[in-house]
Amino acid sequence: MQAKRIIPCLDVDDGRVVKGVKFKGIQDAGDPVELARRYNDEGADELTFLDIGASYKSRATLLDVVQQVAREVFIPLCVGGGIRSVDDMRDAMNAGADKVSVCTSALKNPSLLSEMARAYGSQCVVLSIDAKRVGENVWHAFSHGGRTDTGLDAIDWAKQAVKLGAGEILLNSIDADGTGAGYDLALTRAILDAVHVPVIASGGAGNLDQIANVLLPPDAAGACDTWGNADAALVASLLHFGKTTIPAIKKYAEAKGVCVRW
């Protein structure tokens, strides 16, 4: 059984980690280098950095942060936000990233995924999908930080992206983001059923039970509305604001039947 990953997500704006609810109400959450160091020491499996400023200045600031973190931390680093070209990807990789995530730029230019995969391999290309429910078991992919409905079915987009070269899906539920109400398990399973690459569940972690549930395989869970079977869980607010720790998450998840990395 493949071990599930716990991945802290650090949304960075102007050199600070920030967090909001449903992409709004942004508040300061700390220094990114200090938080990265703490999560590494606690046993995080990876770290994800997202530039939510997405300007040239904020991107340069984030790359500086990644360089600082890469000198001290020896777990995989994923960098996203404002990556619009293979040159941008190269800048991130040279700063110390092991992979990059793209969202709006891939929606605008799907062939970018193929270009990135040819340059660095599909294992370095993460498609970030900001998905919002628009009907019963129907989700659309949104762009521009969750502000614009592309009209594209999120599941169809995931399938297309994997064919083009995406090696992993970072799946964020806009409906659940920052709410603490739990991950969108139905969305997670729908994407998992559609693609053969790892899927990282993001958006909504409010307690340890919800994190365990999004990682639980069906044979360990029982009722179909209590498991997600994602390959990894992205966690932000719970960690940034001191509500739990990486070891506590892993210990709880393991007790529920999730295979975790120690």
C-alpha positions in Angstrom: 0.0 0.0 0.0 1.4 3.4 -1.0 1.9 5.8 1.9 -0.3 8.9 1.9 1.4 12.4 2.1 0.6 15.3 4.4 1.6 18.6 2.6 1.5 22.0 4.3 0.4 24.7 1.8 1.9 28.2 2.2 0.1 30.9 0.3 2.6 33.7 0.0 1.9 37.3 -0.7 4.6 40.0 -0.4 6.9 37.7 1.5 4.3 36.6 4.1 2.2 33.5 4.5 -1.5 34.4 4.3 -4.8 32.5 4.4 -8.4 33.3 3.6 -11.8 31.7 3.3 -13.1 30.8 -0.2 -10.2 32.9 -1.6 -11.4 36.0 0.3 -10.8 37.6 3.7 -7.0 37.2 3.6 -5.1 37.4 6.9 -1.5 37.1 7.9 -0.3 33.7 9.0 3.4 34.1 9.5 6.9 34.0 8.0 7.3 31.4 5.2 10.8 30.4 6.0 10.1 29.9 9.7 6.9 27.9 9.0 8.7 25.8 6.4 11.5 25.0 8.8 8.9 24.0 11.5 6.9 21.7 9.1 10.1 20.1 7.9 11.2 19.3 11.4 7.7 18.0 12.3 7.8 15.5 9.4 5.9 17.0 6.5 6.2 14.9 3.3 6.4 17.9 1.0 5.8 21.7 1.0 3.7 23.7 -1.5 4.3 27.4 -2.0 1.7 29.4 -3.9 2.3 33.0 -5.0 -1.2 34.6 -4.6 0.1 38.0 -5.6 1.1 36.7 -9.0 2.9 40.0 -10.0 6.5 40.1 -11.1 7.5 41.6 -7.8 5.6 38.9 -5.7 7.0 36.1 -7.9 10.5 37.3 -7.4 9.9 37.5 -3.6 8.5 34.0 -3.5 11.5 32.6 -5.4 13.8 34.3 -2.9 11.8 32.5 -0.1 12.1 29.2 -2.0 15.9 29.6 -2.2 16.1 30.3 1.5 13.9 27.2 2.3 15.8 24.9 -0.1 19.0 25.6 1.7 17.6 24.2 4.9 14.8 21.8 4.0 15.4 18.5 2.2 11.8 17.4 1.3 10.2 18.1 -2.1 9.1 21.7 -2.8 6.3 22.6 -5.2 6.0 26.2 -6.4 3.0 27.7 -8.1 1.3 31.0 -8.9 2.2 33.1 -11.8 4.0 30.3 -13.7 3.2 31.2 -17.3 6.0 29.7 -19.3 8.8 27.1 -19.4 11.2 30.0 -18.5 9.1 30.7 -15.4 9.3 27.0 -14.5 13.1 27.1 -15.0 13.4 30.0 -12.6 11.4 28.1 -10.0 13.4 24.9 -10.5 16.7 26.8 -10.3 15.5 28.4 -7.1 15.1 25.0 -5.5 11.7 23.8 -6.5 11.3 20.1 -7.3 8.1 20.6 -9.3 5.7 23.5 -10.2 2.0 23.9 -10.3 0.0 25.8 -12.9 -3.7 26.7 -13.0 -4.8 29.8 -15.1 -1.9 29.6 -17.5 -2.7 26.0 -18.4 -6.3 26.8 -18.9 -5.4 29.7 -21.2 -2.7 27.6 -23.0 -3.1 23.8 -22.5 -0.1 23.0 -24.6 2.0 24.6 -21.8 1.6 21.3 -19.9 3.3 19.4 -22.8 6.1 21.9 -23.1 6.8 21.7 -19.4 6.7 17.9 -19.4 9.1 17.8 -22.3 11.5 20.2 -20.5 11.5 18.6 -17.1 9.4 15.4 -17.1 5.7 15.0 -16.2 6.7 14.2 -12.6 7.6 17.9 -12.2 4.3 19.2 -13.7 1.4 19.7 -11.3 -2.0 20.8 -12.6 -3.8 22.9 -10.0 -7.6 22.8 -10.4 -9.7 25.3 -8.6 -13.1 23.6 -8.8 -16.5 24.9 -7.8 -19.8 23.0 -7.7 -22.2 24.3 -10.3 -24.8 21.4 -10.2 -25.3 18.0 -8.7 -22.0 16.2 -9.2 -20.9 18.8 -11.6 -17.9 21.1 -11.0 -16.3 23.7 -13.2 -12.7 24.7 -13.4 -12.2 28.3 -12.3 -9.3 30.6 -13.2 -7.7 33.8 -11.9 -7.6 32.8 -8.3 -11.1 31.3 -8.3 -12.8 34.4 -9.7 -13.6 33.3 -13.3 -15.7 30.4 -14.3 -14.2 28.9 -17.4 -17.3 26.8 -18.1 -15.0 23.8 -18.5 -16.0 20.6 -16.6 -13.3 20.0 -14.0 -13.2 16.3 -14.6 -12.9 16.6 -18.3 -10.1 19.2 -17.8 -8.3 16.8 -15.5 -8.4 14.0 -18.1 -7.2 16.4 -20.9 -4.4 17.7 -18.7 -3.0 14.3 -17.9 -3.0 13.4 -21.5 -1.0 16.5 -22.2 1.6 15.8 -19.6 0.5 16.7 -16.1 1.9 14.2 -13.7 -0.1 15.2 -10.6 -3.4 17.0 -9.8 -3.7 19.5 -7.0 -7.4 19.6 -6.5 -8.8 22.6 -4.6 -12.5 22.9 -3.7 -13.4 26.6 -3.8 -16.6 25.8 -1.9 -14.7 24.3 1.0 -11.5 26.4 0.9 -10.7 27.8 4.4 -14.1 26.9 5.8 -13.0 24.0 8.1 -16.1 22.1 6.9 -14.1 19.2 5.4 -12.8 18.3 1.9 -15.2 17.8 -1.0 -15.0 14.0 -1.0 -17.3 13.5 -3.9 -15.2 15.8 -6.1 -12.0 14.1 -4.9 -13.3 10.7 -5.8 -14.7 11.8 -9.2 -11.2 13.1 -10.2 -9.5 10.0 -8.8 -11.8 7.8 -10.9 -11.0 9.9 -14.0 -7.2 10.0 -14.0 -4.3 7.6 -13.3 -1.9 10.2 -11.7 -1.7 11.1 -8.0 -4.4 13.5 -6.7 -3.7 16.0 -3.8 -6.9 17.0 -2.0 -7.1 20.6 -0.9 -9.6 23.0 0.7 -11.6 22.6 3.8 -9.5 20.8 6.4 -11.1 21.6 9.8 -10.2 18.7 12.0 -8.1 15.5 12.1 -11.1 13.3 11.2 -11.6 15.2 7.9 -8.0 14.8 6.9 -8.0 11.1 7.6 -11.3 10.7 5.7 -10.0 12.3 2.5 -7.0 9.8 2.6 -8.9 6.7 3.6 -9.2 4.0 0.9 -12.7 2.5 0.5 -11.7 -0.9 2.1 -10.9 0.8 5.4 -13.8 3.2 5.5 -17.3 1.7 5.2 -19.9 4.3 4.1 -19.2 5.8 0.8 -19.6 9.4 2.0 -16.8 9.1 4.6 -13.7 8.3 2.4 -11.8 10.1 -0.3 -8.8 7.9 -1.2 -6.7 10.9 -2.2 -2.9 10.3 -2.5 -2.2 13.4 -0.3 -3.9 16.0 1.8 -3.0 19.7 1.6 -3.3 21.4 5.0 -3.0 25.2 5.7 -5.0 27.0 8.4 -5.0 24.1 10.9 -1.2 24.2 10.9 -0.5 27.9 10.4 -2.7 28.9 13.3 -1.5 26.2 15.7 -4.6 24.1 15.9 -2.7 20.8 15.2 0.7 19.5 14.1 2.0 17.1 11.4 2.7 14.3 13.9 -0.8 14.6 15.4 -2.3 14.4 11.9 -0.3 11.3 11.0 -0.9 9.6 14.3 -4.6 10.1 14.0 -4.8 9.1 10.3 -2.8 6.0 11.0 -5.1 5.0 13.8 -8.0 5.2 11.4 -6.4 2.9 8.9 -4.4 5.3 6.7 -0.9 4.3 5.6 1.3 7.3 6.3 5.0 8.1 6.1 7.1 8.5 9.2 
